[in-house]
Amino acid sequence: MKVTPFLVLGWLLPVAAFRTEESAGKLALHTKTENAQAPERRWAAAPVVHLGKDLGLDGDGALIPSLVPPPGNIFVLESREKFDFVESNSFVWNFVSRTNTDLTEGAPTTRVDQSFAELEGAFFSNFLGHRRTTIKNENGVPLFQIHLTKSVLNPTRIRWSWRISHPMTEEVLFTINKDMIGSGILFLRDEWTVYKGRMRDARPIYYVVGGYWGYGHQFFKSKTDWRRGLPALGEASEEKLRSIAGAPSVFSVEVTEGQDAALMLATTVIINMVHETENLKYTAAAVGAAR
């Protein structure tokens, strides 16, 4: 019987798939064994996170208390966008690493690499509604929601205003607003303000400023702290190579001790959604002008 290249290819593909699966299985087993032998790498034996209880307007609780870096620690959290054919605002949140800055011999970084939450949006809500996205822990329990203050189709919406609300009671926990006028040269650096409760409650807790080029934002207690050149409390960034290649986005935030890491990560998701929408508008406008 004559052996054609197609027959050889048809035989090799299942073998290659089997070997890939086998290698993946060995890697997973190795990782599991390694983690079992080195529990200090793990953030938690069962990384189930819960919404903070002291989140009322008069409270000072964090969005997810177990993600607040303790004294002398820096946490790095990551938001990985899931691959989908339609934009639905679906992400996986990972605890990437922790760094102990109190040790005298450098600041060793411990890799954690644990997922702790997932974000699930919906197509119609994304394009026609409030762009509501629900954040759930690893057990599928809703933690909180991210959504626009006003619907996408609301003609009175003049700026980007988002809310983080309780998944059951709809109580507004935080409001994240993009300032209509940016800062820096030609006002090219976008500015955001994170409020406790609603904006009218007048309790700003973070001032966020972007960079001139690409994606990068810093968190401060106030705009005054930023102008004085004080160190940032958190810093968000994007993996550039993935963006250039057109792969699903990956955003990370580095958070200093005592700061609300989950709130900062949620803010980076909001900023990403706004940037994607604005880029689509600019592209559509450029295409229309070229015709």
C-alpha positions as CSV (number, residue, x, y, z in Angstrom):
1,M,0.0,0.0,0.0
2,K,1.3,3.4,-0.9
3,V,1.9,5.6,2.1
4,T,0.9,9.2,1.3
5,P,2.0,12.2,3.3
6,F,-1.6,12.7,4.4
7,L,-1.6,9.2,6.0
8,V,1.6,9.9,7.8
9,L,0.3,13.3,9.0
10,G,-3.0,11.6,10.1
11,W,-1.0,9.1,12.2
12,L,1.4,11.7,13.7
13,L,-1.2,14.1,14.8
14,P,-2.9,11.8,17.4
15,V,0.6,10.7,18.6
16,A,1.6,14.3,19.0
17,A,-1.6,15.2,20.8
18,F,-1.1,12.2,23.1
19,R,2.4,13.2,23.9
20,T,1.3,16.8,24.5
21,E,-1.4,15.7,26.8
22,E,1.0,13.3,28.6
23,S,3.5,16.1,29.1
24,A,0.8,18.4,30.4
25,G,-0.3,15.8,32.8
26,K,3.3,15.3,34.1
27,L,3.7,19.1,34.4
28,A,0.5,19.4,36.4
29,L,1.5,16.5,38.6
30,H,4.9,18.0,39.1
31,T,3.4,21.4,39.9
32,K,1.0,19.8,42.4
33,T,3.8,17.9,44.1
34,E,6.0,20.9,44.2
35,N,3.3,23.0,45.8
36,A,2.6,20.2,48.3
37,Q,6.3,20.1,49.2
38,A,6.6,23.9,49.3
39,P,3.4,25.2,51.0
40,E,5.1,28.6,51.6
41,R,4.5,29.3,47.9
42,R,0.8,29.1,48.4
43,W,-1.2,32.1,49.3
44,A,-3.9,30.0,50.9
45,A,-4.7,26.3,51.1
46,A,-8.2,27.0,49.9
47,P,-8.2,30.4,48.2
48,V,-11.8,31.3,48.8
49,V,-12.2,35.0,49.1
50,H,-15.1,36.9,50.6
51,L,-16.5,40.4,50.3
52,G,-15.5,42.7,53.1
53,K,-18.1,43.3,55.9
54,D,-17.1,46.8,56.8
55,L,-17.9,48.4,53.4
56,G,-20.7,50.8,54.4
57,L,-20.3,54.5,53.8
58,D,-19.0,55.0,57.3
59,G,-16.8,51.9,57.2
60,D,-13.2,51.6,56.1
61,G,-13.1,47.9,55.1
62,A,-11.4,46.7,52.0
63,L,-13.3,45.2,49.1
64,I,-11.6,41.8,49.7
65,P,-9.8,41.9,53.1
66,S,-7.7,38.8,52.5
67,L,-6.0,40.5,49.6
68,V,-4.8,43.5,51.5
69,P,-0.9,43.2,51.8
70,P,0.2,43.1,55.4
71,P,3.0,45.4,56.7
72,G,6.2,44.9,54.8
73,N,4.6,43.1,51.9
74,I,3.9,43.9,48.2
75,F,1.3,41.9,46.3
76,V,1.1,41.5,42.6
77,L,-2.3,40.5,41.2
78,E,-3.2,39.8,37.6
79,S,-6.3,40.0,35.5
80,R,-6.3,37.7,32.4
81,E,-8.9,38.2,29.8
82,K,-10.6,35.0,28.5
83,F,-10.6,34.3,24.8
84,D,-14.0,34.7,23.2
85,F,-15.3,35.6,19.8
86,V,-17.6,38.3,21.1
87,E,-16.6,40.9,23.7
88,S,-18.2,39.8,27.0
89,N,-15.8,41.1,29.7
90,S,-14.7,37.7,31.0
91,F,-11.5,37.6,33.1
92,V,-9.6,35.3,35.5
93,W,-8.0,36.9,38.5
94,N,-4.7,35.5,39.8
95,F,-2.5,36.1,42.9
96,V,0.9,36.2,41.2
97,S,3.5,36.9,43.8
98,R,4.3,38.5,47.2
99,T,7.4,40.4,48.1
100,N,8.7,40.8,51.7
101,T,10.4,44.2,52.0
102,D,11.2,43.9,55.7
103,L,14.0,41.4,55.3
104,T,17.5,43.0,55.4
105,E,19.0,40.8,52.7
106,G,17.2,42.1,49.7
107,A,13.4,41.7,49.1
108,P,12.8,38.1,48.1
109,T,9.8,37.5,45.9
110,T,7.7,34.4,46.4
111,R,5.7,33.1,43.4
112,V,2.1,32.2,44.3
113,D,0.3,31.7,40.9
114,Q,-3.1,31.0,42.3
115,S,-6.4,32.0,40.8
116,F,-9.0,33.3,43.2
117,A,-11.9,34.8,41.2
118,E,-13.5,35.0,37.8
119,L,-15.4,37.8,36.1
120,E,-18.3,37.0,33.9
121,G,-20.0,39.6,31.7
122,A,-22.7,39.3,29.0
123,F,-22.8,40.3,25.3
124,F,-26.0,42.2,25.3
125,S,-25.2,44.0,28.6
126,N,-21.8,44.9,27.2
127,F,-23.1,46.6,24.1
128,L,-26.7,47.7,25.0
129,G,-26.9,47.9,28.8
130,H,-24.9,48.7,31.8
131,R,-21.9,46.5,30.9
132,R,-22.6,44.6,34.1
133,T,-19.8,42.2,35.1
134,T,-20.1,39.8,38.1
135,I,-17.1,38.8,40.1
136,K,-17.3,35.3,41.7
137,N,-14.9,33.4,43.9
138,E,-13.5,30.0,43.1
139,N,-16.7,28.4,44.6
140,G,-18.9,30.4,42.2
141,V,-20.2,32.7,44.9
142,P,-20.9,36.2,43.7
143,L,-18.6,38.7,45.4
144,F,-19.6,42.0,43.8
145,Q,-20.6,43.6,40.5
146,I,-19.0,46.1,38.2
147,H,-21.4,48.2,36.0
148,L,-21.9,51.6,34.4
149,T,-23.8,54.2,36.4
150,K,-25.9,54.9,33.3
151,S,-26.8,52.5,30.4
152,V,-24.7,52.6,27.2
153,L,-27.7,53.9,25.4
154,N,-28.6,56.6,27.9
155,P,-28.4,60.0,26.1
156,T,-27.7,61.8,29.3
157,R,-24.4,59.9,29.9
158,I,-21.7,62.5,29.4
159,R,-18.7,60.7,30.9
160,W,-17.5,57.4,32.1
161,S,-18.9,56.6,35.6
162,W,-18.8,53.1,37.0
163,R,-20.0,51.5,40.2
164,I,-19.0,48.5,42.3
165,S,-22.1,47.2,44.0
166,H,-23.2,44.4,46.3
167,P,-24.4,41.4,44.2
168,M,-27.6,40.9,46.2
169,T,-28.6,44.2,47.7
170,E,-27.3,46.4,44.8
171,E,-25.8,48.7,47.5
172,V,-23.2,51.0,45.9
173,L,-19.9,50.3,47.5
174,F,-17.6,52.3,45.3
175,T,-17.8,54.7,42.4
176,I,-15.0,55.0,39.8
177,N,-15.2,58.1,37.5
178,K,-13.0,59.2,34.7
179,D,-12.3,62.9,34.8
180,M,-13.5,64.7,31.6
181,I,-10.2,66.6,31.3
182,G,-6.9,64.8,31.8
183,S,-3.6,66.0,33.1
184,G,-0.1,66.5,31.8
185,I,1.0,68.0,28.5
186,L,-2.1,68.6,26.3
187,F,-4.1,66.8,28.9
188,L,-3.0,63.5,27.4
189,R,-2.8,61.6,30.8
190,D,-6.2,60.3,31.8
191,E,-7.4,60.8,35.4
192,W,-9.7,58.7,37.5
193,T,-11.1,59.1,41.0
194,V,-12.3,56.2,43.2
195,Y,-14.9,57.2,45.7
196,K,-16.4,55.4,48.7
197,G,-20.1,55.0,48.0
198,R,-21.3,57.5,45.5
199,M,-19.6,60.6,44.2
200,R,-22.0,62.9,46.0
201,D,-20.9,61.3,49.3
202,A,-17.6,63.2,48.8
203,R,-15.3,60.4,50.1
204,P,-12.5,60.1,47.5
205,I,-10.1,57.3,48.4
206,Y,-7.8,56.9,45.3
207,Y,-6.6,59.2,42.6
208,V,-5.5,57.3,39.5
209,V,-3.3,58.9,36.7
210,G,-2.3,57.3,33.4
211,G,0.9,57.6,31.4
212,Y,1.5,59.3,28.1
213,W,2.1,56.1,26.1
214,G,0.3,52.8,26.2
215,Y,-1.3,51.3,29.3
216,G,0.0,52.2,32.7
217,H,-1.6,53.8,35.7
218,Q,-0.5,54.8,39.2
219,F,-2.7,55.0,42.4
220,F,-2.3,57.7,45.0
221,K,-4.4,58.9,47.9
222,S,-4.9,62.2,46.2
223,K,-3.9,64.3,43.3
224,T,-1.8,66.4,45.7
225,D,0.3,63.4,46.6
226,W,0.9,62.8,42.9
227,R,2.0,66.4,42.4
228,R,4.3,66.2,45.4
229,G,6.1,63.2,43.9
230,L,5.1,60.8,46.7
231,P,5.6,57.1,46.0
232,A,2.6,55.4,44.3
233,L,0.5,53.1,46.5
234,G,-0.2,50.8,43.5
235,E,0.8,50.6,39.9
236,A,-1.0,48.9,37.0
237,S,0.5,47.7,33.7
238,E,-0.3,45.7,30.6
239,E,1.7,43.0,28.9
240,K,2.6,44.8,25.7
241,L,3.6,41.8,23.6
242,R,0.2,40.1,24.0
243,S,-1.5,43.3,23.0
244,I,0.6,43.7,19.9
245,A,0.0,40.0,18.9
246,G,-3.7,40.4,19.4
247,A,-3.9,37.9,22.2
248,P,-6.3,38.2,25.2
249,S,-5.2,41.0,27.4
250,V,-3.3,40.5,30.7
251,F,-3.2,43.3,33.2
252,S,-1.3,43.3,36.5
253,V,-1.3,45.6,39.5
254,E,1.5,45.9,42.1
255,V,0.1,46.9,45.5
256,T,1.9,48.2,48.6
257,E,1.1,47.3,52.2
258,G,-2.3,48.2,53.6
259,Q,-3.9,49.0,50.3
260,D,-7.1,47.6,48.8
261,A,-5.6,45.4,46.1
262,A,-8.9,44.0,44.9
263,L,-10.3,47.5,44.4
264,M,-7.3,48.5,42.4
265,L,-7.5,45.4,40.2
266,A,-11.2,46.1,39.6
267,T,-10.3,49.6,38.6
268,T,-7.8,48.3,36.1
269,V,-10.6,46.2,34.5
270,I,-12.8,49.2,34.2
271,I,-10.0,51.3,32.7
272,N,-9.3,48.5,30.2
273,M,-13.0,48.3,29.1
274,V,-13.1,52.1,28.6
275,H,-9.8,52.0,26.6
276,E,-11.2,49.2,24.4
277,T,-14.4,51.2,23.7
278,E,-12.6,54.4,23.0
279,N,-10.1,52.7,20.6
280,L,-13.0,51.2,18.7
281,K,-14.6,54.6,18.3
282,Y,-11.4,56.2,17.1
283,T,-10.8,53.4,14.6
284,A,-14.4,53.7,13.3
285,A,-14.0,57.4,13.0
286,A,-10.8,57.1,11.2
287,V,-12.2,54.6,8.7
288,G,-15.3,56.8,8.2
289,A,-13.1,59.8,7.5
290,A,-11.0,57.9,5.0
291,R,-14.0,56.9,2.9
